[in-house]
Amino acid sequence: MITLLSFPLFSILVGLSTADKHTGPIIQNLTEAEVEYANMYWIYNATERIMPTAQGPSVIDSYQKLDYRFLLPLAERMAGITYVGHASRLRMVLERARNRETLRIGALGGSITSGHGVGGGEFTYLQYFMDWLNGAMPPRRRPPSSGDDDAVAAEAALRAGRALQAGGGVDGGWLERRRRRVLLRNKAAKHEFLNGAVPGTMSGYTSSCLTHHLIPGADLIFVEFAVNDSPLNSWAPEGSPRKPLERLLRKLLNLPSQPAVVLVNMFAMGPSHGNYLYTAERDFMEFATYYSLPTVSLKAAVLPSAAVAGAEAVSLGAIFNGGLNHPGRGGHVVITELLITLCLDLLQLNTIRMAAAIAARGAPGEGSTSANVGAADSGSSGGPLTMEELAAVAARPLPRPIFPGNYGATQDTCYIEHQLQDLIQQPVQGWEWTDEGRDKWGYLAMAPGKRLRLKVNTQVKSVGSEGASEPIIVQISYLQSYRILGTAKLSCESGCTCTAVTLSAYDPRPVSVAITSDIKVTQHPECLLQLMTGKAAKARAVNASTVSGFSSGWEGASPTGSFAYKFKLIGIVVGEDPGATEGTVSFVRGNTADLFKQVQALRGALA
């Protein structure tokens, strides 16, 4: 076994493993060089390290700034780019950035990508990368449209509380949507991005609730689950921890926008026990090569070099000082510089090919861009692929899943917030759609004997296809709290069949969480479920191992006498793996509900 974690560093990180906020890097017992680099990483500013392009072919526009002052040595950066493949989609996305198009970029992952251990999302690799992209290849400013004056007037009318009259009247919703679009256009030109990472989640959670976490019309997506997904190596057809990630990757690659997907493999000392091999990354590389996903690796860039004192910039204390379960800002800086190096290298490949095409045609280089340079010899020279060839490769269909039949659902599988309302069958009596003043929505009943009926599509496989006859796991998410709450019985009324289960909303621990319970259901396009409130819950012991984290974002008001029967339905998650014995979502994070609101707002603003 390759163990790299020294005892002094391990003991320091254990004591700070749950720290969410830091005022500086953890520097106890670090060497002078480690402290120096840790402090440099702490104040890292990607924008200040961007430099104008010194020289290059005329296909590069003068506004671009494609030189960069790296902190990480080249050898470590090259070691950390663990797979490139043909990178057709990423190369095309980068050319769009070079042509000044506005890109939409998303990130999916766990607490590392969301910013734990470094002080928040503004100090993650995603934010640093966006700072670089906006500074090096900013999008073209959109010229004012003829309707902007009307929209400004609409905003003024909204502020004054008046209705704008324009040949009839315009409703407030229209005015608000118009205002958002104008503000989006008029602000400083930047690429759009959304950090959709949720702490304490694995790829199965994100696969099920993908539409709640991903920026609409994504062009580039970073995926970071090497730390959170199980490190156990298993490619067995049943129950493999790798199946959810493959479903997620296939969903992303099959999106209509044909986004580029990049695997970001992070590393943390706690989950890996300081062991180079004890991580999901080695299995993720199979997906990288099979689906040709460019991949960067923190451990590949840092650990081999640190083991032989190769470069002070990647000494362990300089990188892993954000707590036991997260790298410090140095880890995010390393990933940032790996991504920038990858992008600049791919842009250089594109430039070489475009320059060769221009020379082959005898065309003057002035004013030429990748948008009007095509294939000169269709790659017969063995050089980098042309844009036309890249487009053809990017448009290829995906190969069959590594796990037979592991295609994932094509319909929505995660119903929370207002999407839950679409499942409800009328009439509804005794249940109230409410957020209880906390902006966390669900259906609430306060008395026994109240029925709620929901129609769900549980047909995740086409009728007659492999796996279509096997049951799937439907997960019911509901509020569970230490307050004296009630119970509800869940059963299948028609379409599908299942064994009824009784759900208890009581938890003796001083927490309130959106817990999930599994129920095995047959597949049917119109599965009618019934939820019936029952008697008050009795105090009971709870297996804490079934809950992977706590959230205070779902609590309701203070208890009253009727709370003995309170039951609140938060959402439903439909499983994607026929024959599975358990679901992939242990509890619904409040972050998912918050991100869903951001996605909805972006969808309206970017429309």
Beta strands, then each sheet from edge to edge (+ up, - down):
strand 1: 50-51
strand 2: 67-68
strand 3: 81-83
strand 4: 104-109
strand 5: 192-195
strand 6: 220-224
strand 7: 260-265
strand 8: 295-297
strand 9: 414-416
strand 10: 424-425
strand 11: 432-434
strand 12: 442-445
strand 13: 451-456
strand 14: 472-481
strand 15: 486-494
strand 16: 501-504
strand 17: 512-521
strand 18: 527-536
strand 19: 567-574
sheet 1: 1+ 2-
sheet 2: 3+ 8- 7- 6- 4- 5-
sheet 3: 9+ 19- 12+ 11-
sheet 4: 9+ 19- 14+ 17-
sheet 5: 10+ 13- 18+ 15- 16+
end
